[in-house]
Amino acid sequence: MDANKLDTFSKDAISCLPQEVLGHILSSVPTKLAASTSVLSKKWRNVFALVHNLEFDDSDLLQPEEWEVKREMFKSFVDRTLALQCASPIKKFSLKHHILEESEMASHVGGWIRNAVERGVLEMSLILKSNCQLSLPCALFTSKTLVKLTLGSQLTLGDIPPGVSLPALKTLFIDSVFFTFEDLCNVFLPGCPVLEEMSVHHEDYEGVPFCISSQSIKKLSVHYNFESEIESMPGMSFEAPNLVSLDYSDYALEEYPQVDLESLVEARLDIKYSKIINRPDLTGLIDGISNVENLHLTPASADVISRCVKHGLVLPVFKNLVSLSFGSGIKRGWKVLPYLIKRSPKLETLIIQGLDGYVGDGTKHLLQVKVLHVLGYGGTAKDLEHLKSFLGGVTECLELVQVEFAEGVTVDDDTMLQTHRDLMTQLVGVNCKAQVTFFK
């Protein structure tokens, strides 16, 4: 069969597929490409109406050359695309758009959002950048079908309308969205009764939520990365009694007035020290996570906790903690590790994030630990001495030692074998297995 006949056969084979299948195929390609098929024939116009994923992005238009012309072309493209689809159901709607003035929201952007809501959208992503305050359509806050919502970025919202009702929303991602004071927790979240996962990221102090309050969320990520205004923050509170997983990154604050996390199972803390608040108080935060089973502390967190202990912080008993991941680059941080282990009677697994800055007395560390996992091992003589020091106080409880070489470290079979021998020599007389793993 020659090339022309084969090409014709392929086209016919695709055209013979059921419209539902063709619609599914077009839903997996960029919207601009999918929309171009509508000019082929009336059949393909009908097929395009079945496309259930729509993605519109004007970020590549933000160039000085013929900018206004391109923006008008983008608006026309979105309008035509939505008109071609009429009222067909939609699963995903994504819009990345730079809004120059508030009237744009009222004139066209709001209409695009309402169109998606009226068509029963399940997932919506609105990445709207603007220098002016915007009010999102009321329809967005009363969708009965919306399951996942992403809002961002550098977006300043006006007052959220009362009566928020999102009965199906389970996942919420917020990236640099500035809410009117307490609108997020007092107006928005109460209208999301089945919300399970929430992520809040901010690079600026303005409009940042000082409290996350929800009775339903189970997984929460809060990443704040601004330092200059932290002295103005009235502390940070978490009121989420059913939360299971917390990932919290921030600068250490003067207080954490209310932390209700009684169901917490795992937590990752990345708390950084700032000279702006010379004596932060982590008491509320540490007490609030004391039910945790798996705890990951970054080196920055170890440093801050150690500072707070020096100034009077009494660590609570971590009565359920079975796995602790810990690292520090300075002596002060390592000093808090024995204290943490002593306050964790059920601790079985200790994960050490590198031994570069390790200083301390290993005899105090591994009293009840069964598994020791060392990450980021460099294989140097200094690393080996640190590891030997750390293993200096092993007991019969220790069952397994794992050493994982750092990514990028050149490791040959001889190095692996020698490391294994060194571990076994250190652990002689102890019923323990030495396992060495590494990244290639």
PLY file of the C-alpha trace (Angstrom):
ply
format ascii 1.0
element vertex 440
property float x
property float y
property float z
element edge 439
property int vertex1
property int vertex2
end_header
0.00 0.00 0.00
1.51 3.34 -1.05
1.87 6.27 1.38
-1.15 8.23 0.08
-3.50 5.25 0.42
-2.13 4.50 3.88
-2.68 8.12 4.95
-6.25 8.05 3.60
-6.90 4.76 5.38
-5.61 6.19 8.68
-7.83 9.27 8.38
-10.86 7.16 7.57
-10.11 4.81 10.47
-10.06 7.72 12.89
-13.23 9.23 11.43
-15.03 5.92 11.87
-14.50 5.88 15.59
-17.56 6.62 17.75
-18.03 10.32 18.54
-17.69 9.68 22.27
-14.26 8.13 21.69
-13.19 11.00 19.45
-14.37 13.47 22.09
-12.29 11.69 24.71
-9.23 11.80 22.43
-9.64 15.53 21.76
-10.01 16.15 25.49
-6.44 14.95 26.00
-4.84 17.41 23.55
-4.40 21.21 23.89
-7.69 23.05 23.52
-6.39 25.18 20.66
-5.56 22.06 18.65
-8.84 20.36 19.53
-10.82 23.44 18.49
-9.08 23.51 15.10
-10.75 20.20 14.19
-14.15 21.92 14.22
-13.44 23.45 10.80
-13.03 20.02 9.17
-16.72 19.20 8.88
-20.07 19.37 10.64
-19.31 15.97 12.20
-16.11 17.29 13.77
-18.00 20.36 15.07
-20.31 17.93 16.85
-17.32 15.98 18.15
-15.71 19.12 19.57
-18.86 19.72 21.59
-18.01 16.49 23.45
-14.59 17.76 24.58
-14.76 17.86 28.39
-11.35 19.40 29.24
-10.74 23.04 28.32
-7.50 24.94 28.90
-6.99 28.60 28.00
-3.62 30.30 28.57
-2.66 33.80 27.49
0.77 33.83 29.17
2.52 33.44 25.82
0.74 36.57 24.58
2.26 38.92 27.12
4.82 40.34 24.71
5.03 44.02 23.70
4.62 43.37 19.98
0.98 43.73 18.94
-0.02 42.97 22.53
-3.51 44.46 22.41
-4.27 42.73 19.12
-3.20 39.37 20.54
-5.27 39.89 23.69
-8.35 40.56 21.58
-7.61 37.43 19.56
-7.36 35.43 22.79
-10.73 36.74 24.03
-12.35 35.95 20.71
-10.88 32.44 20.73
-12.28 31.69 24.19
-15.69 33.11 23.24
-15.85 31.08 20.02
-14.70 27.90 21.73
-17.34 28.11 24.45
-20.01 28.95 21.85
-19.08 25.91 19.76
-19.59 23.68 22.77
-23.00 25.14 23.63
-24.12 23.65 26.97
-22.32 20.30 26.82
-20.99 18.97 30.18
-17.44 19.86 31.18
-15.05 18.13 33.59
-12.01 20.42 33.72
-11.73 24.14 33.04
-8.37 25.93 33.27
-7.86 29.66 32.70
-4.55 31.53 32.91
-5.21 35.17 32.21
-3.69 38.57 32.96
-6.47 41.04 33.83
-5.58 44.70 33.33
-8.68 46.30 34.81
-11.70 45.28 36.87
-14.10 45.79 33.96
-12.54 42.80 32.20
-13.89 40.54 34.92
-17.41 41.85 34.44
-17.26 41.98 30.66
-15.88 38.57 29.74
-13.85 36.66 32.35
-16.81 36.38 34.71
-18.90 35.07 31.84
-16.34 32.36 31.05
-16.34 31.21 34.66
-20.15 31.19 34.86
-20.30 29.21 31.62
-18.13 26.47 33.11
-20.12 26.40 36.36
-23.43 26.18 34.53
-22.11 23.19 32.58
-21.38 21.25 35.77
-17.59 21.66 35.88
-15.79 19.26 38.27
-12.31 20.80 38.36
-11.51 24.48 37.88
-8.14 26.24 37.83
-8.13 30.06 37.76
-4.66 31.57 37.58
-5.59 35.22 37.32
-2.96 37.92 37.67
-4.09 41.48 38.25
-3.01 44.71 39.91
-6.59 45.57 40.79
-9.06 44.05 43.25
-11.36 41.53 41.62
-14.70 40.04 42.55
-15.22 36.51 41.27
-18.71 35.57 40.06
-21.15 34.50 42.77
-21.90 31.38 40.71
-18.39 30.09 41.45
-19.14 30.04 45.19
-22.41 28.15 44.82
-21.40 25.39 42.39
-23.06 22.07 43.25
-20.61 20.03 41.15
-17.17 21.56 41.75
-14.81 19.00 43.33
-11.42 20.68 42.90
-10.63 24.41 42.82
-7.29 26.13 42.24
-6.99 29.90 42.71
-3.92 32.05 42.06
-1.80 34.01 41.77
-1.08 37.56 42.91
-4.83 37.91 43.05
-6.56 40.33 45.39
-10.18 39.39 46.02
-13.00 41.65 47.04
-15.49 40.54 49.67
-16.56 36.95 49.19
-20.33 36.89 48.83
-22.26 35.50 51.81
-23.96 32.15 51.44
-21.00 30.22 50.03
-22.19 26.69 49.26
-19.79 24.23 47.66
-21.23 20.88 48.80
-18.97 18.74 46.56
-15.63 20.58 46.93
-12.93 18.22 48.27
-9.67 19.88 47.15
-8.68 23.56 47.39
-5.36 25.07 46.26
-4.67 28.75 46.94
-1.50 30.41 45.68
-0.89 34.06 46.64
-4.56 34.98 46.81
-5.24 37.92 49.09
-8.57 37.65 50.89
-10.43 40.37 52.71
-9.79 40.05 56.46
-10.82 36.57 57.71
-13.02 35.92 54.64
-11.25 32.63 53.97
-12.01 31.04 57.36
-15.19 32.88 58.30
-17.00 32.96 54.94
-15.40 30.62 52.41
-14.42 27.49 54.35
-17.70 27.17 56.32
-19.41 26.68 52.95
-17.20 23.68 52.09
-18.57 20.88 54.32
-16.68 17.97 52.67
-13.34 19.69 51.98
-10.53 17.16 52.55
-7.35 18.66 51.10
-6.20 22.28 51.25
-3.00 24.03 50.20
-2.20 27.69 50.94
0.97 29.31 49.57
1.94 32.96 50.07
5.02 34.97 49.17
3.63 38.26 50.53
2.22 39.39 53.86
-0.82 41.17 52.42
-4.04 39.22 52.88
-2.36 36.14 54.34
-4.69 33.94 56.46
-3.63 33.91 60.13
-5.94 31.01 60.93
-6.94 27.87 59.07
-10.23 26.59 60.45
-12.13 23.62 59.08
-13.93 20.68 60.62
-13.49 18.47 57.57
-9.99 18.88 56.11
-7.65 15.91 56.47
-4.58 17.11 54.56
-3.19 20.64 54.86
-0.17 22.37 53.33
0.70 25.93 54.44
3.80 27.55 52.95
4.51 31.19 53.86
7.74 32.73 52.62
7.92 36.37 53.72
10.04 37.75 56.54
9.92 41.54 56.56
6.37 41.77 57.95
6.25 38.79 60.33
6.30 41.00 63.42
2.88 42.27 62.31
1.39 38.77 62.22
-0.95 38.05 65.14
0.37 34.49 65.39
-0.86 31.46 63.47
-3.72 29.17 64.46
-4.89 25.80 63.18
-8.39 24.65 64.08
-8.72 21.35 62.24
-9.68 18.55 64.64
-9.91 15.95 61.84
-6.62 16.83 60.15
-4.41 13.80 59.47
-1.46 15.35 57.57
0.19 18.77 58.04
2.99 20.34 55.98
3.82 23.74 57.48
6.60 26.09 56.34
6.97 29.57 57.83
9.16 31.90 59.86
8.91 31.35 63.62
6.24 33.62 65.13
5.72 35.17 68.55
2.89 32.77 69.32
0.55 30.08 68.06
-2.58 30.95 70.06
-4.79 28.01 69.08
-3.69 24.70 67.59
-6.36 22.00 67.58
-4.99 19.00 65.67
-6.10 16.09 67.81
-6.30 13.59 64.91
-2.89 14.40 63.42
-0.89 11.39 62.19
1.96 12.95 60.23
3.55 16.40 60.22
6.37 18.15 58.41
7.66 21.37 59.99
10.00 23.78 58.23
10.15 26.67 60.70
12.86 29.24 60.01
14.40 31.66 62.51
14.33 35.42 61.92
16.09 38.11 63.94
12.96 40.22 63.56
11.36 38.03 66.25
14.28 37.33 68.54
12.40 35.03 70.92
9.65 33.15 69.10
7.34 30.96 71.14
6.53 27.59 69.56
4.73 26.26 72.64
1.27 26.27 71.09
2.46 24.68 67.86
4.56 21.92 69.45
1.88 21.08 72.02
-0.73 21.05 69.25
1.10 18.41 67.19
2.10 16.21 70.14
-0.33 13.42 69.08
1.59 12.91 65.83
2.89 9.46 64.82
5.34 10.52 62.10
7.28 13.78 62.45
9.69 15.40 59.98
11.77 18.32 61.27
13.98 20.22 58.84
17.37 21.52 60.03
15.86 25.01 60.30
13.11 23.66 62.59
15.66 21.87 64.78
17.52 25.15 65.21
14.38 27.11 66.19
13.14 24.42 68.60
16.55 24.35 70.24
16.47 28.14 70.68
13.02 27.92 72.24
14.12 25.12 74.61
17.01 27.32 75.71
14.53 30.06 76.58
12.16 27.82 78.53
10.17 25.68 76.11
9.29 22.36 77.73
8.69 19.71 75.09
5.48 17.71 75.55
5.47 13.92 75.62
5.00 12.67 72.06
3.02 9.67 73.23
2.25 8.30 69.74
5.47 9.16 67.89
6.98 6.11 66.19
9.01 7.73 63.39
11.17 10.87 63.61
13.07 12.48 60.73
15.67 14.93 62.02
18.57 16.96 60.70
20.71 19.91 61.69
23.69 21.73 60.31
24.81 23.25 63.61
25.66 22.13 67.14
22.66 23.89 68.71
20.20 21.89 66.63
21.77 18.52 67.46
21.54 19.24 71.18
17.74 18.96 71.06
17.72 15.45 69.55
18.35 13.51 72.81
15.61 15.57 74.46
13.18 14.71 71.65
13.96 11.02 71.86
13.55 11.04 75.63
10.10 12.60 75.23
9.07 9.96 72.64
8.57 6.66 74.53
7.26 4.74 71.48
9.89 5.93 68.99
11.09 3.05 66.79
12.45 4.65 63.60
14.95 7.51 63.50
15.81 9.09 60.14
18.87 11.33 60.12
19.06 13.89 57.29
22.82 13.94 56.79
25.71 13.90 59.25
27.66 16.91 57.92
27.16 19.07 60.98
26.69 16.33 63.55
28.11 16.91 67.00
26.92 15.17 70.11
27.06 12.17 72.34
25.75 9.09 70.53
25.36 7.20 73.79
22.24 9.22 74.56
20.45 8.68 71.28
19.41 5.16 70.47
18.05 3.79 73.71
14.76 2.47 72.28
15.25 2.99 68.51
14.88 -0.14 66.37
15.62 1.30 62.93
18.23 3.95 62.13
18.19 5.38 58.61
20.94 7.82 57.63
20.28 9.90 54.51
22.75 11.92 52.48
25.85 9.97 53.55
28.92 11.44 51.86
31.28 8.50 52.33
34.10 10.69 53.68
36.29 9.85 56.67
34.55 12.64 58.59
31.12 11.18 57.80
32.30 7.79 59.01
33.56 9.23 62.28
30.23 11.01 62.78
28.35 7.78 62.10
30.53 5.83 64.53
29.91 8.49 67.18
26.21 8.31 66.54
26.20 4.53 66.91
28.24 4.70 70.09
25.32 3.97 72.37
23.44 1.25 70.52
21.51 -1.29 72.53
19.88 -4.63 71.81
16.78 -2.71 70.63
18.50 -1.67 67.40
17.51 -4.09 64.63
18.45 -2.37 61.40
20.86 0.33 60.25
20.46 1.78 56.77
22.95 4.19 55.24
21.91 5.92 52.04
24.59 7.69 50.05
23.87 11.23 48.91
22.73 11.70 45.34
25.67 12.67 43.16
28.29 10.96 45.35
30.43 8.56 43.36
30.17 5.17 45.02
31.99 2.04 43.87
31.74 -1.52 45.14
34.86 -1.13 47.28
33.37 1.88 49.08
30.13 0.01 49.66
31.99 -3.00 51.02
34.21 -0.92 53.29
31.25 1.02 54.66
29.48 -2.24 55.43
32.56 -3.60 57.22
32.91 -0.40 59.24
29.28 -0.61 60.33
29.57 -4.26 61.30
32.72 -3.54 63.31
30.93 -0.77 65.16
27.91 -3.01 65.80
29.80 -6.09 66.89
27.98 -7.88 69.68
24.64 -6.30 68.75
21.84 -8.25 67.05
21.60 -5.79 64.16
21.73 -5.88 60.38
23.72 -3.26 58.46
22.24 -2.33 55.10
23.80 0.19 52.73
21.85 1.71 49.87
22.68 4.56 47.51
21.47 6.60 44.55
23.03 5.79 41.21
0 1
1 2
2 3
3 4
4 5
5 6
6 7
7 8
8 9
9 10
10 11
11 12
12 13
13 14
14 15
15 16
16 17
17 18
18 19
19 20
20 21
21 22
22 23
23 24
24 25
25 26
26 27
27 28
28 29
29 30
30 31
31 32
32 33
33 34
34 35
35 36
36 37
37 38
38 39
39 40
40 41
41 42
42 43
43 44
44 45
45 46
46 47
47 48
48 49
49 50
50 51
51 52
52 53
53 54
54 55
55 56
56 57
57 58
58 59
59 60
60 61
61 62
62 63
63 64
64 65
65 66
66 67
67 68
68 69
69 70
70 71
71 72
72 73
73 74
74 75
75 76
76 77
77 78
78 79
79 80
80 81
81 82
82 83
83 84
84 85
85 86
86 87
87 88
88 89
89 90
90 91
91 92
92 93
93 94
94 95
95 96
96 97
97 98
98 99
99 100
100 101
101 102
102 103
103 104
104 105
105 106
106 107
107 108
108 109
109 110
110 111
111 112
112 113
113 114
114 115
115 116
116 117
117 118
118 119
119 120
120 121
121 122
122 123
123 124
124 125
125 126
126 127
127 128
128 129
129 130
130 131
131 132
132 133
133 134
134 135
135 136
136 137
137 138
138 139
139 140
140 141
141 142
142 143
143 144
144 145
145 146
146 147
147 148
148 149
149 150
150 151
151 152
152 153
153 154
154 155
155 156
156 157
157 158
158 159
159 160
160 161
161 162
162 163
163 164
164 165
165 166
166 167
167 168
168 169
169 170
170 171
171 172
172 173
173 174
174 175
175 176
176 177
177 178
178 179
179 180
180 181
181 182
182 183
183 184
184 185
185 186
186 187
187 188
188 189
189 190
190 191
191 192
192 193
193 194
194 195
195 196
196 197
197 198
198 199
199 200
200 201
201 202
202 203
203 204
204 205
205 206
206 207
207 208
208 209
209 210
210 211
211 212
212 213
213 214
214 215
215 216
216 217
217 218
218 219
219 220
220 221
221 222
222 223
223 224
224 225
225 226
226 227
227 228
228 229
229 230
230 231
231 232
232 233
233 234
234 235
235 236
236 237
237 238
238 239
239 240
240 241
241 242
242 243
243 244
244 245
245 246
246 247
247 248
248 249
249 250
250 251
251 252
252 253
253 254
254 255
255 256
256 257
257 258
258 259
259 260
260 261
261 262
262 263
263 264
264 265
265 266
266 267
267 268
268 269
269 270
270 271
271 272
272 273
273 274
274 275
275 276
276 277
277 278
278 279
279 280
280 281
281 282
282 283
283 284
284 285
285 286
286 287
287 288
288 289
289 290
290 291
291 292
292 293
293 294
294 295
295 296
296 297
297 298
298 299
299 300
300 301
301 302
302 303
303 304
304 305
305 306
306 307
307 308
308 309
309 310
310 311
311 312
312 313
313 314
314 315
315 316
316 317
317 318
318 319
319 320
320 321
321 322
322 323
323 324
324 325
325 326
326 327
327 328
328 329
329 330
330 331
331 332
332 333
333 334
334 335
335 336
336 337
337 338
338 339
339 340
340 341
341 342
342 343
343 344
344 345
345 346
346 347
347 348
348 349
349 350
350 351
351 352
352 353
353 354
354 355
355 356
356 357
357 358
358 359
359 360
360 361
361 362
362 363
363 364
364 365
365 366
366 367
367 368
368 369
369 370
370 371
371 372
372 373
373 374
374 375
375 376
376 377
377 378
378 379
379 380
380 381
381 382
382 383
383 384
384 385
385 386
386 387
387 388
388 389
389 390
390 391
391 392
392 393
393 394
394 395
395 396
396 397
397 398
398 399
399 400
400 401
401 402
402 403
403 404
404 405
405 406
406 407
407 408
408 409
409 410
410 411
411 412
412 413
413 414
414 415
415 416
416 417
417 418
418 419
419 420
420 421
421 422
422 423
423 424
424 425
425 426
426 427
427 428
428 429
429 430
430 431
431 432
432 433
433 434
434 435
435 436
436 437
437 438
438 439
